[in-house]
């Protein structure tokens, strides 16, 4: 049986998929992965994911989870039946972002994680969500619950991620690419680049949506995923 694996983003967990879990096809075996919590590099996370699941896989990854999904497809393309990539980036880290993450890591290690995450939380969402205190609090609580060690380790994993672009044109499986039009953490151009590299990719834009697609626009994400996943049921 095909297994659908949901891959959360950096410092996120199953709560990222809370609105999706009740509506995903029951004909697919469902799992929310935590490999990003247990390994230090994107390559090791993808390798563990493949080792722990013998079934054919449909991988649905958000942000960092998408990086893991693309690496798993590079390591074992014959095992992957489909990829859904939400608000992610196939390129390696830029020098500017590398330096920005290093600065954040220094603050995390000084015990200032709460201040950093709360200050930057608004950038994870569309500006129209700025007054949605409950939504932003859910996001902040989830990230802070990961803890300082995970914030440091997972940021370093993203900083040293492999360049996924060379293998994307060789993918033969269906690929869904979704991105919020106002994503300020992973530029929409990153999703456009991924989709343009894969002949069978479908690119979906979500209006008035930032980086946290599954939390901001759950109904649209649910409908798009359900339609796309029907081909694997």
MARBA-3410 file (N, C-alpha, C, O; in Angstrom, 1 decimal):
233
0.8,-1.2,0.0,0.0,0.0,0.0,0.9,1.2,0.0,1.9,1.3,0.6 ~ 0.4,2.3,-0.7,1.2,3.5,-0.7,1.1,4.3,0.6,0.0,4.3,1.2 ~ 2.2,4.8,1.0,2.2,5.5,2.3,2.4,7.0,2.0,3.3,7.4,1.2 ~ 1.5,7.8,2.6,1.6,9.3,2.5,2.3,9.8,3.7,1.9,9.6,4.8 ~ 3.5,10.4,3.5,4.3,10.9,4.6,4.2,12.5,4.6,4.6,13.1,3.6
3.8,13.1,5.7,3.8,14.5,5.8,5.1,14.9,6.5,5.4,14.4,7.6 ~ 5.8,15.9,5.9,7.1,16.3,6.4,7.0,17.8,6.9,6.8,18.7,6.1 ~ 7.0,18.0,8.2,6.8,19.4,8.7,8.0,20.3,8.4,9.1,19.8,8.0 ~ 7.8,21.6,8.5,8.9,22.5,8.3,9.8,22.7,9.6,9.6,21.9,10.5 ~ 10.7,23.6,9.5,11.7,23.8,10.6,11.0,24.1,11.9,10.2,25.0,12.0
11.4,23.3,12.9,10.9,23.5,14.3,9.3,23.3,14.4,8.7,23.7,15.3 ~ 8.8,22.6,13.4,7.3,22.3,13.4,7.1,20.9,13.6,8.0,20.0,13.5 ~ 5.9,20.5,13.9,5.5,19.1,14.2,4.1,18.8,13.6,3.7,19.5,12.7 ~ 3.5,17.8,14.1,2.2,17.4,13.5,1.1,18.5,13.5,0.2,18.5,12.8 ~ 1.3,19.5,14.4,0.3,20.6,14.5,0.3,21.4,13.2,-0.7,22.0,12.9
1.4,21.4,12.4,1.4,22.1,11.2,0.3,21.5,10.2,-0.2,22.2,9.4 ~ 0.0,20.2,10.4,-0.9,19.5,9.5,-2.3,19.3,10.2,-3.1,18.5,9.7 ~ -2.5,20.0,11.2,-3.8,19.7,12.0,-5.0,19.8,11.2,-5.9,19.0,11.4 ~ -5.1,20.8,10.3,-6.3,21.0,9.5,-6.4,20.0,8.3,-7.5,19.8,7.8 ~ -5.3,19.4,8.0,-5.3,18.5,6.8,-5.5,17.0,7.3,-6.1,16.3,6.5
-5.1,16.6,8.4,-5.2,15.2,8.8,-6.6,14.6,8.7,-6.7,13.5,8.3 ~ -7.6,15.3,9.1,-9.0,14.7,9.0,-9.5,14.5,7.6,-10.5,13.7,7.4 ~ -8.9,15.1,6.6,-9.5,15.1,5.3,-8.7,14.4,4.3,-9.1,14.3,3.1 ~ -7.5,13.9,4.6,-6.7,13.2,3.7,-7.3,11.8,3.3,-8.0,11.2,4.2 ~ -7.0,11.3,2.1,-7.6,10.1,1.7,-7.4,8.9,2.6,-6.2,8.6,2.9
-8.4,8.2,3.1,-8.2,7.1,4.0,-7.6,5.9,3.3,-7.2,4.9,4.0 ~ -7.6,5.9,2.0,-7.0,4.7,1.3,-5.5,4.8,1.3,-4.8,3.8,0.9 ~ -4.9,5.9,1.8,-3.4,6.0,1.9,-3.0,5.8,3.3,-3.6,6.4,4.2 ~ -2.0,5.0,3.6,-1.5,4.9,4.9,-0.8,6.2,5.2,0.1,6.7,4.5 ~ -1.1,6.8,6.4,-0.7,8.2,6.7,0.3,8.2,7.8,0.2,7.4,8.8
1.3,9.0,7.7,2.4,9.2,8.7,2.8,10.6,8.7,3.1,11.2,7.7 ~ 3.0,11.2,9.9,3.7,12.5,10.0,5.1,12.2,10.5,5.3,11.6,11.6 ~ 6.1,12.5,9.7,7.5,12.2,10.0,8.1,13.1,11.1,7.7,14.3,11.1 ~ 9.0,12.6,11.8,9.8,13.4,12.7,11.3,13.3,12.5,12.1,13.5,13.4 ~ 11.7,12.8,11.3,13.1,12.6,11.0,13.9,13.9,11.1,15.1,13.9,11.4
13.2,15.1,10.9,14.0,16.3,11.1,14.3,16.6,12.5,15.2,17.5,12.8 ~ 13.7,15.9,13.5,14.0,16.1,14.9,15.1,15.2,15.3,15.6,15.3,16.4 ~ 15.5,14.2,14.5,16.4,13.1,14.9,17.7,13.1,14.2,18.6,12.3,14.5 ~ 17.9,13.9,13.2,19.1,13.9,12.4,19.6,15.3,12.1,18.9,16.3,12.2 ~ 20.9,15.4,11.8,21.5,16.7,11.7,21.6,17.3,10.3,22.0,18.5,10.2
21.4,16.5,9.3,21.6,17.0,7.9,20.4,16.5,7.1,19.7,15.5,7.4 ~ 20.1,17.3,6.1,19.0,17.0,5.2,19.2,15.6,4.6,18.2,14.8,4.5 ~ 20.4,15.3,4.2,20.7,14.0,3.5,20.4,12.8,4.5,19.8,11.8,4.1 ~ 20.8,13.0,5.8,20.5,12.0,6.8,19.0,11.8,7.1,18.5,10.7,7.3 ~ 18.3,12.9,7.1,16.9,12.9,7.3,16.2,12.1,6.2,15.3,11.3,6.5
16.6,12.4,5.0,15.9,11.7,3.9,16.3,10.2,3.9,15.4,9.4,3.6 ~ 17.5,9.9,4.2,17.9,8.5,4.3,17.2,7.7,5.3,16.8,6.6,5.1 ~ 17.0,8.4,6.5,16.2,7.7,7.6,14.8,7.5,7.2,14.2,6.5,7.5 ~ 14.2,8.5,6.5,12.8,8.4,6.0,12.7,7.2,5.1,11.7,6.4,5.3 ~ 13.6,7.0,4.2,13.5,5.9,3.3,13.7,4.6,4.0,13.1,3.6,3.7
14.7,4.5,5.0,15.0,3.3,5.7,13.8,2.8,6.6,13.6,1.6,6.8 ~ 13.0,3.8,7.1,11.9,3.5,8.0,10.6,3.2,7.3,9.7,2.8,8.0 ~ 10.6,3.3,6.0,9.3,3.1,5.3,9.6,2.3,4.0,10.3,2.8,3.1 ~ 9.1,1.0,4.0,9.4,0.2,2.8,8.4,0.3,1.7,8.6,-0.1,0.6 ~ 7.2,0.9,2.0,6.2,1.1,1.0,6.5,2.1,0.0,7.4,2.9,0.2
5.9,2.1,-1.2,6.0,3.2,-2.1,5.5,4.5,-1.4,4.6,4.4,-0.6 ~ 6.1,5.6,-1.7,5.9,6.8,-0.9,5.4,7.9,-1.7,5.8,8.2,-2.8 ~ 4.4,8.6,-1.2,4.0,10.0,-1.6,4.4,10.9,-0.5,4.0,10.8,0.7 ~ 5.3,11.9,-0.8,5.9,12.7,0.2,5.3,14.1,0.0,5.3,14.7,-1.1 ~ 4.8,14.7,1.1,4.2,16.0,1.2,5.0,16.8,2.2,4.9,16.6,3.4
5.9,17.7,1.7,6.7,18.5,2.6,6.5,20.0,2.5,6.4,20.5,1.4 ~ 6.5,20.6,3.7,6.4,22.1,3.8,7.7,22.7,4.2,8.4,22.2,5.1 ~ 8.2,23.6,3.4,9.4,24.4,3.7,10.6,23.4,3.8,11.0,22.7,2.8 ~ 11.2,23.3,5.0,12.3,22.3,5.2,11.8,20.9,4.9,12.6,20.1,4.4 ~ 10.6,20.6,5.2,10.1,19.2,4.8,10.1,19.0,3.3,10.4,17.9,2.9
9.9,20.0,2.5,10.1,19.9,1.1,11.5,19.6,0.6,11.7,18.9,-0.3 ~ 12.5,20.2,1.4,13.9,19.9,1.1,14.2,18.4,1.3,14.9,17.8,0.6 ~ 13.6,17.9,2.4,13.8,16.5,2.7,13.2,15.6,1.7,13.8,14.6,1.2 ~ 12.0,16.0,1.2,11.3,15.2,0.2,12.1,15.2,-1.1,12.2,14.1,-1.7 ~ 12.6,16.3,-1.5,13.4,16.4,-2.8,14.7,15.5,-2.6,15.1,14.9,-3.6
15.3,15.5,-1.5,16.5,14.7,-1.3,16.1,13.2,-1.3,16.9,12.4,-1.8 ~ 15.0,12.9,-0.7,14.6,11.5,-0.7,14.3,11.0,-2.2,14.7,9.9,-2.5 ~ 13.8,11.9,-3.0,13.5,11.6,-4.4,14.8,11.4,-5.1,14.9,10.7,-6.1 ~ 15.9,12.2,-4.7,17.2,12.0,-5.4,17.8,10.7,-5.0,18.4,10.0,-5.8 ~ 17.7,10.3,-3.7,18.3,9.1,-3.2,17.6,7.8,-3.7,18.3,6.8,-4.0
16.3,7.9,-3.9,15.6,6.7,-4.2,14.4,7.1,-5.1,13.2,6.9,-4.7 ~ 14.7,7.5,-6.4,13.6,8.0,-7.2,12.5,6.9,-7.5,11.3,7.2,-7.7 ~ 12.9,5.6,-7.6,12.0,4.6,-7.9,11.0,4.3,-6.8,9.9,3.7,-7.0 ~ 11.3,4.8,-5.6,10.5,4.6,-4.4,9.4,5.6,-4.3,8.4,5.5,-3.5 ~ 9.5,6.8,-5.0,8.7,7.9,-4.8,7.6,7.9,-5.9,7.9,8.1,-7.0
6.3,7.9,-5.4,5.2,7.9,-6.4,4.7,9.3,-6.6,4.1,9.6,-7.7 ~ 5.0,10.2,-5.7,4.6,11.6,-5.9,5.2,12.5,-4.9,5.6,12.1,-3.8 ~ 5.3,13.8,-5.2,5.9,14.8,-4.3,4.9,16.0,-4.3,4.5,16.5,-5.4 ~ 4.6,16.5,-3.1,3.9,17.7,-2.9,4.8,18.6,-2.2,5.2,18.3,-1.0 ~ 5.1,19.8,-2.7,6.2,20.7,-2.2,5.5,22.0,-1.9,5.1,22.7,-2.8
5.5,22.3,-0.6,4.7,23.5,-0.2,5.7,24.6,0.3,6.4,24.4,1.3 ~ 5.8,25.7,-0.3,6.6,26.8,0.1,8.1,26.5,0.4,8.6,26.8,1.5 ~ 8.7,25.8,-0.5,10.1,25.3,-0.3,11.0,25.8,-1.3,10.7,26.6,-2.2 ~ 12.3,25.4,-1.2,13.4,26.0,-2.0,14.3,24.8,-2.4,14.8,24.1,-1.5 ~ 14.6,24.7,-3.7,15.5,23.7,-4.2,17.0,24.2,-4.2,17.9,23.3,-4.3
17.2,25.5,-4.0,18.6,26.0,-4.1,19.3,25.9,-2.8,18.7,25.8,-1.8 ~ 20.6,25.9,-2.8,21.4,25.9,-1.6,21.3,27.3,-0.9,20.8,28.2,-1.5 ~ 21.7,27.3,0.3,21.6,28.6,1.1,22.5,29.7,0.5,23.6,29.4,0.0 ~ 21.9,30.9,0.4,22.7,32.0,-0.1,23.6,32.5,1.1,23.3,32.3,2.2 ~ 24.7,33.2,0.7,25.5,33.8,1.8,24.8,34.7,2.7,25.1,34.7,3.9
23.9,35.5,2.2,23.1,36.4,3.1,22.3,35.7,4.1,22.2,36.0,5.3 ~ 21.6,34.6,3.6,20.7,33.9,4.5,21.6,33.1,5.5,21.2,32.9,6.6 ~ 22.7,32.6,5.0,23.6,31.8,5.9,24.0,32.7,7.1,24.0,32.3,8.3 ~ 24.4,34.0,6.8,24.8,34.9,7.8,23.6,35.3,8.8,23.8,35.4,10.0 ~ 22.5,35.4,8.2,21.3,35.7,9.0,20.9,34.6,10.0,20.6,34.8,11.1
21.0,33.4,9.5,20.8,32.2,10.4,21.8,32.1,11.4,21.5,31.8,12.6 ~ 23.1,32.4,11.1,24.1,32.3,12.1,23.9,33.3,13.2,24.1,33.0,14.4 ~ 23.4,34.5,12.8,23.1,35.5,13.9,21.9,35.0,14.7,21.9,35.2,16.0 ~ 20.9,34.4,14.1,19.8,33.9,14.9,20.2,32.8,15.8,19.8,32.7,17.0 ~ 21.1,31.9,15.4,21.6,30.8,16.2,22.3,31.4,17.4,22.2,30.8,18.5
23.1,32.4,17.3,23.8,33.0,18.4,22.8,33.5,19.4,23.0,33.3,20.6 ~ 21.7,34.1,19.0,20.7,34.6,19.9,20.0,33.4,20.6,19.7,33.4,21.8 ~ 19.7,32.3,19.8,19.1,31.1,20.4,20.0,30.6,21.5,19.5,30.3,22.6 ~ 21.3,30.5,21.3,22.2,29.9,22.2,22.4,30.8,23.5,22.9,30.4,24.5 ~ 22.0,32.1,23.3,22.1,33.0,24.5,20.7,33.1,25.2,20.6,33.9,26.1
19.8,32.2,24.9,18.6,32.1,25.6,17.5,33.1,25.1,16.6,33.4,25.9 ~ 17.7,33.6,23.9,16.7,34.6,23.4,15.8,34.1,22.3,15.3,34.9,21.5 ~ 15.6,32.8,22.3,14.7,32.2,21.3,13.3,32.8,21.2,12.8,33.2,20.2 ~ 12.7,33.0,22.4,11.3,33.5,22.4,11.3,34.9,21.8,10.4,35.2,21.0 ~ 12.2,35.8,22.1,12.2,37.1,21.5,12.4,37.1,20.0,11.7,37.8,19.3
13.3,36.2,19.6,13.6,36.2,18.1,12.3,35.6,17.4,11.9,36.2,16.4 ~ 11.8,34.6,17.9,10.6,33.9,17.2,9.4,34.9,17.2,8.7,35.0,16.2 ~ 9.1,35.5,18.3,8.0,36.4,18.4,8.2,37.6,17.5,7.2,38.0,16.9 ~ 9.4,38.1,17.4,9.6,39.3,16.6,9.4,38.9,15.1,8.9,39.8,14.3 ~ 9.8,37.7,14.7,9.8,37.4,13.3,8.5,36.6,12.9,8.4,36.4,11.7
7.7,36.3,13.9,6.5,35.5,13.5,5.6,36.1,12.5,5.1,35.4,11.6 ~ 5.5,37.4,12.5,4.6,38.1,11.6,5.1,37.9,10.1,4.2,37.9,9.2 ~ 6.4,37.7,9.9,6.9,37.5,8.5,6.5,36.2,8.0,6.6,36.0,6.7 ~ 6.0,35.2,8.8,5.7,33.9,8.3,4.3,33.9,7.7,3.9,32.9,7.1 ~ 3.5,35.0,7.8,2.1,35.1,7.4,1.9,36.2,6.5,2.7,37.2,6.4
0.8,36.2,5.7,0.4,37.3,4.9,0.1,38.5,5.8,-0.4,38.3,6.9 ~ 0.4,39.7,5.3,0.1,40.9,6.1,-1.3,41.0,6.6,-1.6,41.6,7.7 ~ -2.3,40.4,5.9,-3.7,40.4,6.3,-3.9,39.7,7.6,-4.9,39.8,8.2 ~ -2.9,38.8,8.0,-3.1,38.0,9.2,-2.4,38.7,10.4,-2.4,38.1,11.5 ~ -1.9,39.9,10.3,-1.2,40.5,11.3,-2.0,40.7,12.6,-1.4,40.7,13.7
-3.3,40.8,12.5,-4.1,41.0,13.7,-4.7,39.7,14.2,-5.5,39.7,15.2 ~ -4.3,38.6,13.6,-4.9,37.3,14.0,-3.9,36.7,15.1,-3.1,35.9,14.9 ~ -4.2,37.2,16.3,-3.3,36.9,17.4,-3.3,35.4,17.7,-2.3,34.8,18.1 ~ -4.4,34.7,17.6,-4.5,33.3,17.9,-3.7,32.5,17.0,-3.0,31.6,17.4 ~ -3.8,32.8,15.7,-3.0,32.1,14.7,-1.5,32.3,14.9,-0.8,31.3,14.8
-1.1,33.5,15.1,0.3,33.7,15.3,0.8,33.0,16.6,1.9,32.5,16.7 ~ 0.0,33.1,17.7,0.3,32.4,18.9,0.5,30.9,18.7,1.4,30.3,19.3 ~ -0.4,30.3,17.9,-0.3,28.8,17.6,1.1,28.5,17.0,1.7,27.6,17.3 ~ 1.5,29.4,16.0,2.7,29.2,15.3,3.9,29.4,16.3,4.8,28.5,16.3 ~ 3.9,30.4,17.1,5.0,30.7,18.0,5.1,29.6,19.0,6.2,29.1,19.3
4.0,29.1,19.6,4.1,28.0,20.6,4.6,26.8,20.0,5.4,26.1,20.6 ~ 4.3,26.4,18.8,4.8,25.2,18.1,6.3,25.3,17.9,7.0,24.4,18.2 ~ 6.8,26.4,17.4,8.2,26.6,17.2,9.0,26.6,18.5,10.0,25.9,18.6 ~ 8.5,27.3,19.5,9.2,27.3,20.8,9.2,26.0,21.5,10.1,25.6,22.2 ~ 8.1,25.2,21.3,8.1,23.9,21.9,9.2,22.9,21.4,9.5,22.0,22.0
9.7,23.2,20.2,10.8,22.4,19.6,12.0,22.5,20.5,12.8,21.6,20.6 ~ 12.3,23.7,21.1,13.4,23.9,22.0,14.6,24.4,21.3,14.7,24.4,20.1 ~ 15.5,25.0,22.1,16.7,25.6,21.5,17.6,24.7,20.7,18.0,25.0,19.7 ~ 17.8,23.5,21.3,18.7,22.6,20.5,18.2,22.3,19.1,18.9,22.3,18.2 ~ 16.9,22.0,19.0,16.3,21.8,17.7,16.4,23.0,16.8,16.6,22.9,15.6
16.1,24.2,17.3,16.2,25.4,16.5,17.6,25.5,16.0,17.8,25.9,14.8 ~ 18.6,25.3,16.8,20.0,25.4,16.3,20.3,24.3,15.3,20.8,24.6,14.2 ~ 20.0,23.0,15.6,20.3,21.9,14.7,19.6,22.0,13.4,20.2,21.8,12.3 ~ 18.3,22.3,13.4,17.6,22.3,12.2,17.9,23.5,11.3,18.0,23.4,10.1 ~ 18.2,24.7,11.9,18.7,25.8,11.1,20.1,25.4,10.5,20.3,25.8,9.3
20.9,24.8,11.2,22.2,24.4,10.6,22.0,23.4,9.4,22.7,23.4,8.4 ~ 21.0,22.5,9.6,20.7,21.5,8.5,20.3,22.3,7.2,20.7,21.9,6.1 ~ 19.4,23.3,7.4,19.0,24.1,6.3,20.1,24.9,5.7,20.2,25.0,4.4 ~ 21.0,25.4,6.5,22.1,26.2,6.0,23.1,25.3,5.2,23.7,25.8,4.3 ~ 23.2,24.0,5.4,24.1,23.1,4.7,23.3,22.2,3.7,23.9,21.2,3.3
22.1,22.5,3.4,21.3,21.7,2.5,21.9,21.5,1.1,22.6,22.4,0.7 ~ 21.7,20.4,0.5,22.3,20.1,-0.8,21.5,20.9,-1.9,20.3,21.3,-1.6 ~ 22.1,21.1,-3.0,21.4,21.8,-4.1,20.6,20.7,-4.8,21.1,19.8,-5.4 ~ 19.2,20.9,-4.7,18.3,19.9,-5.3,18.1,20.1,-6.8,17.5,19.2,-7.4 ~ 18.5,21.2,-7.3,18.1,21.6,-8.7,18.6,20.6,-9.7,17.8,20.3,-10.7
19.8,20.1,-9.6,20.3,19.2,-10.7,19.5,18.0,-11.0,19.4,17.5,-12.2 ~ 18.8,17.4,-10.0,18.1,16.2,-10.2,16.6,16.4,-10.5,15.9,15.4,-10.9 ~ 16.1,17.6,-10.3,14.7,17.8,-10.5,14.2,17.5,-11.9,13.1,16.8,-12.1 ~ 14.9,17.8,-13.0,14.4,17.5,-14.3,14.2,16.0,-14.6,13.5,15.6,-15.5 ~ 14.9,15.2,-13.8,14.9,13.7,-14.0,13.7,13.1,-13.3,13.4,11.9,-13.5
12.9,13.8,-12.5,11.8,13.2,-11.8,10.7,12.8,-12.8,10.4,13.5,-13.7 ~ 10.2,11.6,-12.5,9.2,11.0,-13.4,7.8,11.0,-12.7,6.8,10.7,-13.4 ~ 7.8,11.2,-11.4,6.5,11.1,-10.7,5.7,12.5,-10.7,6.3,13.5,-11.1 ~ 4.4,12.4,-10.5,3.7,13.7,-10.4,4.2,14.6,-9.3,4.5,14.1,-8.2 ~ 4.2,15.9,-9.5,4.7,16.8,-8.5,3.8,18.0,-8.4,3.4,18.6,-9.4
3.3,18.3,-7.2,2.5,19.4,-6.9,3.4,20.5,-6.2,4.0,20.1,-5.2 ~ 3.4,21.7,-6.7,4.1,22.8,-6.1,3.1,23.8,-5.6,2.3,24.3,-6.5 ~ 3.1,24.1,-4.3,2.2,25.2,-3.8,3.0,26.3,-3.1,3.9,26.0,-2.4 ~ 2.5,27.5,-3.3,3.2,28.6,-2.7,2.2,29.7,-2.4,1.3,30.0,-3.2 ~ 2.4,30.4,-1.3,1.7,31.6,-1.0,2.2,32.8,-1.8,3.4,33.0,-1.8
1.3,33.6,-2.4,1.8,34.7,-3.2,2.6,35.7,-2.4,3.4,36.5,-3.0 ~ 2.3,35.8,-1.1,3.0,36.8,-0.3,4.0,36.2,0.7,4.3,36.7,1.7 ~ 4.6,35.0,0.3,5.6,34.3,1.1,6.8,35.2,1.3,7.5,35.5,0.3 ~ 7.1,35.6,2.5,8.3,36.5,2.8,9.5,35.7,3.4,10.5,36.3,3.6 ~ 9.3,34.4,3.6,10.4,33.6,4.1,11.1,32.8,3.0,12.3,32.6,3.0
10.3,32.3,2.1,10.8,31.5,0.9,10.1,32.2,-0.3,8.9,32.0,-0.6 ~ 10.9,32.9,-1.0,10.4,33.7,-2.1,9.6,32.9,-3.1,10.0,31.8,-3.4 ~ 8.5,33.4,-3.6,7.7,32.6,-4.6,8.5,32.2,-5.8,8.2,31.2,-6.5 ~ 9.5,33.0,-6.1,10.4,32.6,-7.3,11.0,31.2,-7.1,11.3,30.5,-8.0 ~ 11.2,30.8,-5.8,11.8,29.5,-5.5,10.8,28.4,-6.0,11.2,27.4,-6.6
9.5,28.6,-5.8,8.5,27.6,-6.2,8.4,27.6,-7.7,8.2,26.6,-8.4 ~ 8.5,28.8,-8.3,8.4,28.9,-9.8,9.6,28.1,-10.4,9.5,27.5,-11.4 ~ 10.8,28.3,-9.8,12.0,27.6,-10.3,11.8,26.1,-10.2,12.1,25.4,-11.2 ~ 11.3,25.6,-9.1,11.0,24.1,-9.0,10.1,23.6,-10.1,10.4,22.7,-10.7 ~ 9.0,24.3,-10.2,7.9,23.9,-11.1,8.4,23.9,-12.6,8.1,23.0,-13.4
9.2,24.9,-12.9,9.7,25.0,-14.3,10.8,24.0,-14.6,11.1,23.8,-15.8 ~ 11.3,23.4,-13.6,12.4,22.4,-13.8,11.8,21.0,-14.0,12.5,20.0,-14.4 ~ 10.5,20.8,-13.7,9.9,19.4,-13.8,8.8,19.5,-14.8,7.8,20.2,-14.6 ~ 8.9,18.7,-15.8,7.9,18.7,-16.9,6.5,18.4,-16.5,5.5,19.0,-17.0 ~ 6.3,17.6,-15.5,4.9,17.1,-15.1,4.5,17.8,-13.8,3.5,17.4,-13.2
5.1,18.9,-13.4,4.8,19.6,-12.2,3.5,20.5,-12.4,3.3,21.0,-13.5 ~ 2.7,20.6,-11.3,1.6,21.5,-11.3,1.9,22.6,-10.3,2.2,22.3,-9.1 ~ 1.8,23.8,-10.7,2.1,25.0,-9.8,0.8,25.6,-9.4,0.0,26.0,-10.2 ~ 0.6,25.8,-8.0,-0.6,26.4,-7.5,-0.3,27.6,-6.6,0.5,27.4,-5.7 ~ -0.8,28.7,-6.9,-0.6,29.9,-6.1,-1.8,30.1,-5.2,-2.9,30.0,-5.6
-1.5,30.5,-3.9,-2.5,30.8,-2.9,-2.5,32.3,-2.6,-1.5,32.8,-2.1 ~ -3.6,33.0,-2.9,-3.6,34.4,-2.7,-3.8,34.7,-1.3,-4.4,33.9,-0.5 ~ -3.3,35.9,-0.9,-3.4,36.4,0.5,-2.9,35.3,1.5,-3.5,35.0,2.5 ~ -1.7,34.7,1.1,-1.1,33.7,1.9,0.4,33.8,1.9,1.0,34.1,0.9 ~ 0.9,33.6,3.1,2.4,33.7,3.2,3.0,32.3,3.2,2.7,31.5,2.4
3.9,32.1,4.2,4.7,30.9,4.2,4.0,29.7,4.8,4.3,28.6,4.5 ~ 3.1,30.0,5.8,2.5,28.9,6.5,1.2,28.5,5.9,0.1,28.7,6.4 ~ 1.3,27.9,4.7,0.1,27.6,3.9,-0.9,26.8,4.6,-2.1,27.1,4.6 ~ -0.5,25.7,5.3,-1.5,24.8,5.9,-2.2,25.4,7.0,-3.4,25.0,7.3 ~ -1.7,26.5,7.7,-2.4,27.1,8.8,-3.2,28.4,8.3,-4.2,28.7,8.8
-2.7,29.0,7.2,-3.3,30.2,6.7,-4.5,30.0,5.8,-5.6,30.6,6.0 ~ -4.3,29.0,4.9,-5.4,28.8,3.9,-5.7,27.3,3.9,-5.6,26.6,2.9 ~ -6.1,26.7,5.1,-6.3,25.3,5.2,-7.4,24.7,4.2,-7.2,23.6,3.7 ~ -8.4,25.5,4.0,-9.5,25.0,3.0,-8.9,24.8,1.6,-9.2,23.8,1.0 ~ -8.2,25.8,1.2,-7.6,25.8,-0.2,-6.5,24.7,-0.3,-6.5,23.9,-1.3
-5.7,24.6,0.7,-4.7,23.5,0.8,-5.4,22.2,0.8,-5.0,21.3,0.0 ~ -6.4,22.0,1.6,-7.1,20.7,1.7,-7.7,20.3,0.4,-7.6,19.2,-0.1 ~ -8.4,21.2,-0.3,-9.0,20.9,-1.6,-8.0,20.6,-2.6,-8.2,19.6,-3.4 ~ -6.9,21.3,-2.7,-5.9,21.0,-3.7,-5.2,19.7,-3.4,-5.0,18.9,-4.4 ~ -4.9,19.4,-2.2,-4.2,18.2,-1.9,-5.2,17.0,-2.1,-4.7,16.0,-2.7
-6.4,17.1,-1.8,-7.4,16.0,-1.9,-7.5,15.7,-3.4,-7.5,14.5,-3.8 ~ -7.6,16.7,-4.2,-7.7,16.5,-5.7,-6.5,15.8,-6.2,-6.6,14.9,-7.0 ~ -5.3,16.3,-5.8,-4.1,15.8,-6.3,-3.8,14.3,-5.8,-3.3,13.5,-6.6 ~ -4.1,14.1,-4.6,-3.8,12.8,-4.0,-4.8,11.7,-4.5,-4.5,10.5,-4.4 ~ -5.9,12.1,-5.1,-6.8,11.1,-5.6,-6.2,10.1,-6.6,-6.7,9.0,-6.7
-5.2,10.6,-7.3,-4.6,9.7,-8.3,-3.8,8.6,-7.7,-3.4,7.6,-8.4 ~ -3.5,8.7,-6.4,-2.7,7.6,-5.7,-3.6,6.7,-4.9,-3.1,5.7,-4.3 ~ -4.8,7.0,-4.7,-5.7,6.3,-3.9,-6.0,4.9,-4.4,-6.8,4.1,-3.8
END
